[in-house]
């Protein structure tokens, strides 16, 4: 059976340690060394993005190692634990494991490897890519890639996405802003600042897109804006500080590659983001829009309002809101419905047989789900979600391979339920004396 990338990917399996070690010919890549090893390299690279818990990745490992040994000194072969380094996986659009990318002449346009997962197939693809790269160089089509820095300046980011701040504009833009600011204090003559500039510009563009402008990257010429340099005790260049509303600025002491900067910016974004909305499934759009937009959507089926009243239902919703806050960094979607309101959905998830409340976590891309087996409480749900977040937990396919019909319903009005009003029966003209006594 030939597994082709993109048609097979892993779901939630048992977590294990890294699949590669220093003794392998596979080079372990991280946000710290990726830029130096791959982007600024003249070499052709094959890079596997994997998750240690992924069964397909585990089966690929011996073939990947064998290919790396065969290609040693000819083509570089690397691996990224994209479960651990999610920012790096996200940077290259990794949506399933394993994903293999070929970094050729233009490192900004990595190609997806679509071949087989045997060492022979991998080596063949590497040599084919290498042949194309050499022929391009021979014909003068090198992609203008004499160095990683040069390429990033031309295509990796837009300097206009770095906001230039001055003594006059700093306070009104940064202080008391609801957004998070990462500010580089630089000197035009500083060599390290010049090296950072293309990385900062590339990161600014990516961060702007991924946080929708909620984290901003800025720069201050500290040789001109000496009031700011004095206020923040800038002693060396470049110095990067993080400003968040209501807090004292803190020093950024992470790496200075684009991926390092983006990773920290995304952490800051998720730390400051509000918890996701908790939406009632009142239409098909609510379900599809939420589940399609998130890696997982967490759906609770709560007891009928007549069984709990408003206070009981709100207590369940409060538990969900607390969990949504706790796991907001995961950027999952959160939904709920009343028992019986979406019976087809319940059936497709195997909910209902063991009572309410119930909870399912659905991966809409793979149409797989996991069910909460423990108690519907902070402790029980936390344990369930923690297992999911590290790749554990048993999953099953959604019945039918797609979401079932979703019924449009009126949203809950926040009140206690009312029993349906029964029609009064008028017995005034019924003469009970005429009835057969045996029938009474």
ABEGO torsion letter per residue (X at the ends): XBBBBGABBBBBBBBBBBABBAABABBBBBAAAAAAAAAABABBBBBBBBBAABAAAAAAAAAAAAAAAAABGABBBBBBBAAABAAAAAAAGBABOBBBBBBBABAABBBBBABBABAAAAAAAAAAAAAAAAAAAAAGBAGGBABAAAAAAAAABBAAABBBBBAAAAAAAABGBABBBBBBBBBAABAAAAAAAAAAAAAAAAAAAAAGGABBBBBBBAAABAAAAAAAGBABOBBBBBBBBGBBBBBBABBABAAAAAAAAAAAAAAABBBBBBBBBABAAAAAAAAAABABBBBBBBBBAAAAEAAAAAAAAAAAAAAAAAAAAAGBBBBBBBBGABAAAAAAAGBGAAEOBBBBBBBAAAGBBBBBABBBBAAAAAAAAAAAAAGBEBBBBBBGGBBBBBBBBBBBAGBBBBBBBBBBBBAAABBAAABBAAAX
